[in-house]
C-alpha cells in the first residue's frame, strides 16, 4: 500500500481502503469523519527510524497503525481492538 501526500505535506489515505480496515463501507467512514468520530495522528521516526513515520487512525474502539517509509510505502501495519487490550498494573 502506498500513501499519498498533498501539497502541504499532509498524508492522504484512500477512504475505501481505510474503510475496509475498519470493516466499514466508504460512506459510513465519511459520515463518521464528518461527525468527528475518527481521529488521526502522525509521528516522525527518530534514531533508527529516521525517515519513517507512524500513522495512527482511531475509529471507535479500533485503531489502525502503519509505519510508512521515505518512499511513502507502508512497511508494517496493525489493527488493534482497544477493548481487548489489558492495562498493566
C-alpha positions as CSV (number, residue, x, y, z in Angstrom):
1,X,0.0,0.0,0.0
2,X,1.3,3.4,-1.0
3,X,0.3,6.6,0.9
4,X,-0.1,9.9,-0.9
5,X,0.7,13.4,0.4
6,X,-0.9,16.7,-0.5
7,X,0.8,19.9,-1.4
8,X,1.0,20.9,2.3
9,X,2.7,17.6,3.1
10,X,-0.3,16.0,4.9
11,X,-0.9,12.3,4.4
12,X,-3.9,11.3,2.3
13,X,-5.4,7.8,2.8
14,X,-7.8,6.3,0.3
15,X,-11.1,6.3,2.1
16,X,-12.2,3.0,0.5
17,X,-9.0,1.2,1.7
18,X,-9.2,2.8,5.1
19,X,-12.9,1.9,5.5
20,X,-12.0,-1.7,4.7
21,X,-9.5,-1.7,7.6
22,X,-12.4,-0.8,9.9
23,X,-14.9,-3.2,8.3
24,X,-17.0,-0.2,7.1
25,X,-18.2,1.0,3.8
26,X,-16.6,4.2,2.5
27,X,-19.8,6.3,3.0
28,X,-20.0,5.2,6.7
29,X,-16.4,6.1,7.2
30,X,-17.0,9.6,5.6
31,X,-20.1,10.0,7.9
32,X,-18.0,9.2,11.0
33,X,-15.3,11.6,9.8
34,X,-17.9,14.4,9.5
35,X,-19.2,13.7,13.0
36,X,-15.6,13.8,14.4
37,X,-15.7,10.1,15.4
38,X,-12.4,9.4,13.5
39,X,-9.1,10.7,14.8
40,X,-5.6,10.5,13.4
41,X,-2.1,11.2,14.4
42,X,1.3,11.3,12.6
43,X,4.6,10.7,14.5
44,X,8.0,11.1,13.0
45,X,10.6,8.4,13.5
46,X,13.8,9.2,15.4
47,X,17.2,7.4,15.6
48,X,17.0,4.1,13.8
49,X,13.5,5.1,12.5
50,X,14.7,8.4,11.0
51,X,12.8,8.9,7.7
52,X,9.9,6.8,8.7
53,X,6.5,8.0,10.1
54,X,3.9,6.2,12.1
55,X,0.3,6.9,11.1
56,X,-2.5,6.1,13.6
57,X,-6.2,6.3,12.8
58,X,-8.8,5.6,15.5
59,X,-12.4,4.9,14.9
60,X,-14.5,3.8,17.9
61,X,-12.6,1.1,19.8
62,X,-10.5,0.2,16.8
63,X,-7.1,1.6,16.0
64,X,-5.1,1.1,12.8
65,X,-1.4,1.9,12.9
66,X,1.0,1.9,10.0
67,X,4.7,2.6,9.6
68,X,5.5,4.5,6.3
69,X,9.0,4.7,4.9
70,X,10.5,7.7,3.0
71,X,9.0,6.5,-0.3
72,X,5.5,6.6,1.4
73,X,5.2,2.8,1.3
74,X,3.5,1.1,4.2
75,X,6.2,-1.3,5.6
76,X,4.2,-2.5,8.6
77,X,0.6,-2.2,9.9
78,X,-1.6,-3.5,12.6
79,X,-5.2,-3.2,13.8
80,X,-5.9,-3.1,17.5
81,X,-9.1,-3.6,19.3
82,X,-8.7,-1.2,22.3
83,X,-11.4,-3.0,24.2
84,X,-9.2,-6.2,24.1
85,X,-6.0,-4.5,25.4
86,X,-5.3,-5.0,29.1
87,X,-3.9,-2.2,31.1
88,X,-0.8,-3.2,33.1
89,X,-0.7,-2.7,36.8
